[in-house]
């Protein structure tokens, strides 16, 4: 595939779709850089946030909190 052709096709897209193309390109590059799942250490993940909304448990059910989370996004 010709790079110039690809660039011209991207230029034809509206800016919001150009941003999606950029996101996808970055995803593909990241995916290629991670050769296997062993490179991601389980120690890298933590749950520091656990219990962060515990004070809201008396005010909301878990389903209501899910709906609130959707509103906050």
Chimera marker file (.cmm) of the C-alpha trace (Angstrom):
<marker_set name="trace">
<marker id="1" x="0.000" y="0.000" z="0.000" r="1" g="1" b="0" radius="0.5"/>
<marker id="2" x="1.231" y="3.438" z="-0.902" r="1" g="1" b="0" radius="0.5"/>
<marker id="3" x="1.780" y="5.746" z="2.116" r="1" g="1" b="0" radius="0.5"/>
<marker id="4" x="0.764" y="8.789" z="0.115" r="1" g="1" b="0" radius="0.5"/>
<marker id="5" x="-2.553" y="7.138" z="-0.795" r="1" g="1" b="0" radius="0.5"/>
<marker id="6" x="-3.184" y="6.310" z="2.864" r="1" g="1" b="0" radius="0.5"/>
<marker id="7" x="-2.390" y="9.849" z="4.004" r="1" g="1" b="0" radius="0.5"/>
<marker id="8" x="-4.685" y="11.342" z="1.373" r="1" g="1" b="0" radius="0.5"/>
<marker id="9" x="-7.536" y="9.038" z="2.396" r="1" g="1" b="0" radius="0.5"/>
<marker id="10" x="-7.107" y="10.026" z="6.058" r="1" g="1" b="0" radius="0.5"/>
<marker id="11" x="-7.147" y="13.716" z="5.103" r="1" g="1" b="0" radius="0.5"/>
<marker id="12" x="-10.560" y="13.163" z="3.481" r="1" g="1" b="0" radius="0.5"/>
<marker id="13" x="-12.055" y="12.085" z="6.812" r="1" g="1" b="0" radius="0.5"/>
<marker id="14" x="-13.701" y="14.512" z="9.231" r="1" g="1" b="0" radius="0.5"/>
<marker id="15" x="-11.485" y="15.487" z="12.180" r="1" g="1" b="0" radius="0.5"/>
<marker id="16" x="-13.292" y="13.214" z="14.654" r="1" g="1" b="0" radius="0.5"/>
<marker id="17" x="-12.646" y="10.189" z="12.447" r="1" g="1" b="0" radius="0.5"/>
<marker id="18" x="-9.042" y="11.263" z="11.929" r="1" g="1" b="0" radius="0.5"/>
<marker id="19" x="-8.674" y="11.144" z="15.720" r="1" g="1" b="0" radius="0.5"/>
<marker id="20" x="-10.116" y="7.623" z="15.730" r="1" g="1" b="0" radius="0.5"/>
<marker id="21" x="-7.597" y="6.580" z="13.073" r="1" g="1" b="0" radius="0.5"/>
<marker id="22" x="-4.803" y="7.985" z="15.217" r="1" g="1" b="0" radius="0.5"/>
<marker id="23" x="-6.082" y="6.102" z="18.277" r="1" g="1" b="0" radius="0.5"/>
<marker id="24" x="-6.220" y="2.894" z="16.254" r="1" g="1" b="0" radius="0.5"/>
<marker id="25" x="-2.697" y="3.381" z="14.913" r="1" g="1" b="0" radius="0.5"/>
<marker id="26" x="-1.387" y="3.918" z="18.446" r="1" g="1" b="0" radius="0.5"/>
<marker id="27" x="-3.235" y="0.793" z="19.591" r="1" g="1" b="0" radius="0.5"/>
<marker id="28" x="-1.676" y="-1.271" z="16.798" r="1" g="1" b="0" radius="0.5"/>
<marker id="29" x="1.805" y="0.014" z="17.617" r="1" g="1" b="0" radius="0.5"/>
<marker id="30" x="1.326" y="-0.764" z="21.295" r="1" g="1" b="0" radius="0.5"/>
<marker id="31" x="-0.014" y="-4.225" z="20.478" r="1" g="1" b="0" radius="0.5"/>
<marker id="32" x="3.011" y="-4.957" z="18.329" r="1" g="1" b="0" radius="0.5"/>
<marker id="33" x="5.413" y="-3.812" z="21.077" r="1" g="1" b="0" radius="0.5"/>
<marker id="34" x="3.926" y="-6.257" z="23.584" r="1" g="1" b="0" radius="0.5"/>
<marker id="35" x="5.226" y="-9.511" z="22.211" r="1" g="1" b="0" radius="0.5"/>
<marker id="36" x="3.539" y="-11.737" z="24.751" r="1" g="1" b="0" radius="0.5"/>
<marker id="37" x="1.410" y="-11.484" z="27.853" r="1" g="1" b="0" radius="0.5"/>
<marker id="38" x="4.333" y="-12.479" z="30.076" r="1" g="1" b="0" radius="0.5"/>
<marker id="39" x="5.786" y="-8.993" z="29.601" r="1" g="1" b="0" radius="0.5"/>
<marker id="40" x="2.947" y="-7.565" z="31.681" r="1" g="1" b="0" radius="0.5"/>
<marker id="41" x="3.719" y="-8.333" z="35.296" r="1" g="1" b="0" radius="0.5"/>
<marker id="42" x="0.849" y="-9.023" z="37.632" r="1" g="1" b="0" radius="0.5"/>
<marker id="43" x="2.627" y="-6.860" z="40.213" r="1" g="1" b="0" radius="0.5"/>
<marker id="44" x="1.879" y="-3.837" z="38.019" r="1" g="1" b="0" radius="0.5"/>
<marker id="45" x="-1.791" y="-4.018" z="38.976" r="1" g="1" b="0" radius="0.5"/>
<marker id="46" x="-3.094" y="-2.884" z="42.325" r="1" g="1" b="0" radius="0.5"/>
<marker id="47" x="-6.413" y="-2.144" z="43.935" r="1" g="1" b="0" radius="0.5"/>
<marker id="48" x="-5.629" y="1.083" z="45.782" r="1" g="1" b="0" radius="0.5"/>
<marker id="49" x="-9.057" y="2.340" z="44.785" r="1" g="1" b="0" radius="0.5"/>
<marker id="50" x="-10.864" y="-0.537" z="46.527" r="1" g="1" b="0" radius="0.5"/>
<marker id="51" x="-13.406" y="0.765" z="49.023" r="1" g="1" b="0" radius="0.5"/>
<marker id="52" x="-13.123" y="4.303" z="47.680" r="1" g="1" b="0" radius="0.5"/>
<marker id="53" x="-16.912" y="4.678" z="47.517" r="1" g="1" b="0" radius="0.5"/>
<marker id="54" x="-17.737" y="2.758" z="50.684" r="1" g="1" b="0" radius="0.5"/>
<marker id="55" x="-19.221" y="5.845" z="52.325" r="1" g="1" b="0" radius="0.5"/>
<marker id="56" x="-21.871" y="5.889" z="49.580" r="1" g="1" b="0" radius="0.5"/>
<marker id="57" x="-23.017" y="2.322" z="50.343" r="1" g="1" b="0" radius="0.5"/>
<marker id="58" x="-25.589" y="3.598" z="52.816" r="1" g="1" b="0" radius="0.5"/>
<marker id="59" x="-27.034" y="6.040" z="50.272" r="1" g="1" b="0" radius="0.5"/>
<marker id="60" x="-27.037" y="3.981" z="47.053" r="1" g="1" b="0" radius="0.5"/>
<marker id="61" x="-27.386" y="0.376" z="45.931" r="1" g="1" b="0" radius="0.5"/>
<marker id="62" x="-24.684" y="-1.061" z="43.679" r="1" g="1" b="0" radius="0.5"/>
<marker id="63" x="-27.004" y="-0.699" z="40.680" r="1" g="1" b="0" radius="0.5"/>
<marker id="64" x="-27.644" y="2.949" z="41.497" r="1" g="1" b="0" radius="0.5"/>
<marker id="65" x="-23.889" y="3.521" z="41.749" r="1" g="1" b="0" radius="0.5"/>
<marker id="66" x="-23.432" y="1.940" z="38.325" r="1" g="1" b="0" radius="0.5"/>
<marker id="67" x="-25.972" y="4.391" z="36.917" r="1" g="1" b="0" radius="0.5"/>
<marker id="68" x="-24.208" y="7.286" z="38.641" r="1" g="1" b="0" radius="0.5"/>
<marker id="69" x="-20.875" y="6.148" z="37.181" r="1" g="1" b="0" radius="0.5"/>
<marker id="70" x="-22.412" y="6.241" z="33.706" r="1" g="1" b="0" radius="0.5"/>
<marker id="71" x="-23.621" y="9.798" z="34.355" r="1" g="1" b="0" radius="0.5"/>
<marker id="72" x="-20.147" y="10.879" z="35.517" r="1" g="1" b="0" radius="0.5"/>
<marker id="73" x="-18.487" y="9.680" z="32.316" r="1" g="1" b="0" radius="0.5"/>
<link id1="1" id2="2" r="1" g="1" b="0" radius="0.2"/>
<link id1="2" id2="3" r="1" g="1" b="0" radius="0.2"/>
<link id1="3" id2="4" r="1" g="1" b="0" radius="0.2"/>
<link id1="4" id2="5" r="1" g="1" b="0" radius="0.2"/>
<link id1="5" id2="6" r="1" g="1" b="0" radius="0.2"/>
<link id1="6" id2="7" r="1" g="1" b="0" radius="0.2"/>
<link id1="7" id2="8" r="1" g="1" b="0" radius="0.2"/>
<link id1="8" id2="9" r="1" g="1" b="0" radius="0.2"/>
<link id1="9" id2="10" r="1" g="1" b="0" radius="0.2"/>
<link id1="10" id2="11" r="1" g="1" b="0" radius="0.2"/>
<link id1="11" id2="12" r="1" g="1" b="0" radius="0.2"/>
<link id1="12" id2="13" r="1" g="1" b="0" radius="0.2"/>
<link id1="13" id2="14" r="1" g="1" b="0" radius="0.2"/>
<link id1="14" id2="15" r="1" g="1" b="0" radius="0.2"/>
<link id1="15" id2="16" r="1" g="1" b="0" radius="0.2"/>
<link id1="16" id2="17" r="1" g="1" b="0" radius="0.2"/>
<link id1="17" id2="18" r="1" g="1" b="0" radius="0.2"/>
<link id1="18" id2="19" r="1" g="1" b="0" radius="0.2"/>
<link id1="19" id2="20" r="1" g="1" b="0" radius="0.2"/>
<link id1="20" id2="21" r="1" g="1" b="0" radius="0.2"/>
<link id1="21" id2="22" r="1" g="1" b="0" radius="0.2"/>
<link id1="22" id2="23" r="1" g="1" b="0" radius="0.2"/>
<link id1="23" id2="24" r="1" g="1" b="0" radius="0.2"/>
<link id1="24" id2="25" r="1" g="1" b="0" radius="0.2"/>
<link id1="25" id2="26" r="1" g="1" b="0" radius="0.2"/>
<link id1="26" id2="27" r="1" g="1" b="0" radius="0.2"/>
<link id1="27" id2="28" r="1" g="1" b="0" radius="0.2"/>
<link id1="28" id2="29" r="1" g="1" b="0" radius="0.2"/>
<link id1="29" id2="30" r="1" g="1" b="0" radius="0.2"/>
<link id1="30" id2="31" r="1" g="1" b="0" radius="0.2"/>
<link id1="31" id2="32" r="1" g="1" b="0" radius="0.2"/>
<link id1="32" id2="33" r="1" g="1" b="0" radius="0.2"/>
<link id1="33" id2="34" r="1" g="1" b="0" radius="0.2"/>
<link id1="34" id2="35" r="1" g="1" b="0" radius="0.2"/>
<link id1="35" id2="36" r="1" g="1" b="0" radius="0.2"/>
<link id1="36" id2="37" r="1" g="1" b="0" radius="0.2"/>
<link id1="37" id2="38" r="1" g="1" b="0" radius="0.2"/>
<link id1="38" id2="39" r="1" g="1" b="0" radius="0.2"/>
<link id1="39" id2="40" r="1" g="1" b="0" radius="0.2"/>
<link id1="40" id2="41" r="1" g="1" b="0" radius="0.2"/>
<link id1="41" id2="42" r="1" g="1" b="0" radius="0.2"/>
<link id1="42" id2="43" r="1" g="1" b="0" radius="0.2"/>
<link id1="43" id2="44" r="1" g="1" b="0" radius="0.2"/>
<link id1="44" id2="45" r="1" g="1" b="0" radius="0.2"/>
<link id1="45" id2="46" r="1" g="1" b="0" radius="0.2"/>
<link id1="46" id2="47" r="1" g="1" b="0" radius="0.2"/>
<link id1="47" id2="48" r="1" g="1" b="0" radius="0.2"/>
<link id1="48" id2="49" r="1" g="1" b="0" radius="0.2"/>
<link id1="49" id2="50" r="1" g="1" b="0" radius="0.2"/>
<link id1="50" id2="51" r="1" g="1" b="0" radius="0.2"/>
<link id1="51" id2="52" r="1" g="1" b="0" radius="0.2"/>
<link id1="52" id2="53" r="1" g="1" b="0" radius="0.2"/>
<link id1="53" id2="54" r="1" g="1" b="0" radius="0.2"/>
<link id1="54" id2="55" r="1" g="1" b="0" radius="0.2"/>
<link id1="55" id2="56" r="1" g="1" b="0" radius="0.2"/>
<link id1="56" id2="57" r="1" g="1" b="0" radius="0.2"/>
<link id1="57" id2="58" r="1" g="1" b="0" radius="0.2"/>
<link id1="58" id2="59" r="1" g="1" b="0" radius="0.2"/>
<link id1="59" id2="60" r="1" g="1" b="0" radius="0.2"/>
<link id1="60" id2="61" r="1" g="1" b="0" radius="0.2"/>
<link id1="61" id2="62" r="1" g="1" b="0" radius="0.2"/>
<link id1="62" id2="63" r="1" g="1" b="0" radius="0.2"/>
<link id1="63" id2="64" r="1" g="1" b="0" radius="0.2"/>
<link id1="64" id2="65" r="1" g="1" b="0" radius="0.2"/>
<link id1="65" id2="66" r="1" g="1" b="0" radius="0.2"/>
<link id1="66" id2="67" r="1" g="1" b="0" radius="0.2"/>
<link id1="67" id2="68" r="1" g="1" b="0" radius="0.2"/>
<link id1="68" id2="69" r="1" g="1" b="0" radius="0.2"/>
<link id1="69" id2="70" r="1" g="1" b="0" radius="0.2"/>
<link id1="70" id2="71" r="1" g="1" b="0" radius="0.2"/>
<link id1="71" id2="72" r="1" g="1" b="0" radius="0.2"/>
<link id1="72" id2="73" r="1" g="1" b="0" radius="0.2"/>
</marker_set>
